[in-house]
Amino acid sequence: MKWPRVGGPRPAASPGVTPDVAPGGTPALPAARPANPQPSAPAELDYNGRKHRKAMEHATLWDMARRIPTALAQTARLAWSVDRRMTITVLLCQLLSGLGTAVMLTAVSKALPELATSDAREGLAAAWPALVVAVVAMAVGAGMWILADWATRRLNPKIAAAADLTLVDLHMRAELSAYDTPGFTDRSQAAEIGALRAVDIADDAKTLTNGVVQLVSAATVLTSLHPLLLGVLLLSVIPRGLGGVIAARIDYRVHDRTISARNVRGMMRWWLTTPELADELRANTMRPYLHSWYRDMCRRVVGRELEGARPYLFVTLLAAFLAGVFTLGMWASLAALALSGSMSTAIAGTAIVASQTAGRALNSIVRYGAVMFHHGLYLSDYYTFIDEVRSMTTSRGTTQVRAPQRIRLEEAAFTYPDRAAPALHPINLTLNRGEVVALVGENGAGKSTLIRMLTGLTVPTGGTVHWDDTDLAATDAESAWRHVGLVPQKNGHWPLRARENITLGQPREHSDGLIWDAAERVGMSHVLKGLPDQLDTLLARSVWGGHELSGGQWQRLACARAMYREPAVLVLDEPTSEMDARGEHLIFRELREMAPDRITVVVTHRLDNVRMADRVIVLEHGRIREEGTFDALVAAEGSLLGELYALARDR
């Protein structure tokens, strides 16, 4: 089907429809749209697929208590792996801080009876050694806390960097088939959350463990003063603990109800402010609607956060009231013990000080225990995913493969893990050095899968792929990839200097002469020479001082990168889809000139370019339907290539 020519006859109006005509018989332009259309409210969004959805709300106190030690152990493992000295420093400081609290309370219990004597001067003279010990113990405890905080601040960035580096490195070393396993992306995102939360997890663990140490110290001192005081302490602090847990659940419920809206709002904010979409946003008058949408989303988040304020206030007041009642009960019990002579007034005072210390410690335990429980879920995901990906990293064999003279596929097939039908049925194919082979086929025909197999990016699920006499399934994959140059459909716009964008991944030392030669061969030398710093110009407009290239220029740069490698196997997948005619002609001319020294495979939907190939392989539904020269296939009756070429010419 041919498109109507510009200025050709208009289609007739439908019966009963009168076209708009301006005075004088000239067709009227369509009426402009309203300047401020009333937008519909944003859709309700809910990430029901999140793995740990409502984890806090559904967890019992026992679940939290059981999970927290695991989270602490995993945090300690991560900290130990990045800086053992700082990890030991934090642990020792925590213990010394708790010891300081115990010594301080013990010293206070010894000083108070002396101060309670009738002669204040004699009492102070007798109590001052104990008071000095108490002050020193407090100072040591405070100093240990500061030192632990310093050590944690040194640990945090190292932990975050180590977690992130491990995750990124394993992703880059994983077999491509790993990405095709069901749920891989979801597990990867959960692990990434765990890596991101590693920034704060050491700090939270430090505060939590400090609370535990302080609580144990205070409880130990109280028990030594009078066994009954431990029970009284629990009665006074349990209401605050339960209130803290319930309040944490309310906070989490608000967080859970708004996470979808906040995530989408954050993504939309990037789209609204990035220069990449500024033209489209303005020219298509999207601003009123999108601004209204963003404002409504902000109101929704704020409204749901405000909804949690009332129950939070109620729970906090109730917990404070009960804690006050039990605290009064504790004081009454202490008074009764003192009046009965079972406990001195000084010891009762020490008990009050210890209970206040224990209360503050318990608040820290509850608050940071809830945080650590949630962190621990994602940290477990991180370690589980790390172990999974380690088992899926590329490790096929130790045989070093040389640049091939011939690539042979023998009954090679591939089926993706989550699909019943093969992406590529068993095929037999030979590619020889010196020839240019074009792969043609409709979308989903299996072209990309075939490229992955012949370059060793993917091992076939059936049959074999040989480079000369070497089976790629038993070779060191990196040794094969050193001989490959690949220009994929989606190439990286790497935020690096122009120089690195051409030399990226090259094992040899870089020469500016060779770099400029590669740029010249793809028609990019004049563009690079026009940049402020030429090869040293940063190609990232979003960074201060950086510059951006057009889509076609990025494709030319990707081709220059592949040509600079001088690979034995050169594969180009739609390499000129965004180029102008001059650039496209230049690239295919260079491919033809480079062909004698390598195996060249080109995937393209622009069938006029297929003429330059020595051989055309037409794929259909994962099978080779036809193979031969371009002219022979186009002339053959019933040829799929002939059909596709005719359709392309009729456009």
FENQUI-V340034 format. One record per run of one state. SS is the DSSP state (helix for helix, strand for strand, loop for the rest). FROM is the first residue (numbers start at 1). TO is the last residue. If there is no record, write none. Layout:
BEGIN
SS_FROM_TO ; SS_FROM_TO
END
This chain:
BEGIN
loop_1_20 ; strand_21_21 ; loop_22_26 ; strand_27_27 ; loop_28_54 ; helix_55_58 ; loop_59_60 ; helix_61_82 ; loop_83_83 ; helix_84_115 ; loop_116_119 ; helix_120_173 ; strand_174_174 ; loop_175_175 ; helix_176_180 ; loop_181_183 ; helix_184_225 ; loop_226_226 ; helix_227_273 ; loop_274_274 ; helix_275_283 ; loop_284_286 ; helix_287_339 ; loop_340_344 ; helix_345_390 ; loop_391_392 ; strand_393_393 ; loop_394_398 ; strand_399_399 ; loop_400_405 ; strand_406_414 ; loop_415_423 ; strand_424_432 ; loop_433_435 ; strand_436_441 ; loop_442_446 ; helix_447_454 ; loop_455_461 ; strand_462_467 ; loop_468_469 ; strand_470_471 ; helix_472_474 ; strand_475_475 ; loop_476_476 ; helix_477_481 ; loop_482_483 ; strand_484_487 ; loop_488_496 ; strand_497_497 ; helix_498_503 ; loop_504_511 ; helix_512_521 ; loop_522_524 ; helix_525_529 ; loop_530_533 ; helix_534_536 ; loop_537_537 ; strand_538_538 ; loop_539_550 ; helix_551_565 ; loop_566_568 ; strand_569_573 ; loop_574_580 ; helix_581_597 ; loop_598_598 ; strand_599_603 ; loop_604_606 ; helix_607_612 ; loop_613_614 ; strand_615_620 ; loop_621_622 ; strand_623_628 ; loop_629_629 ; helix_630_635 ; loop_636_639 ; helix_640_649 ; loop_650_651
END
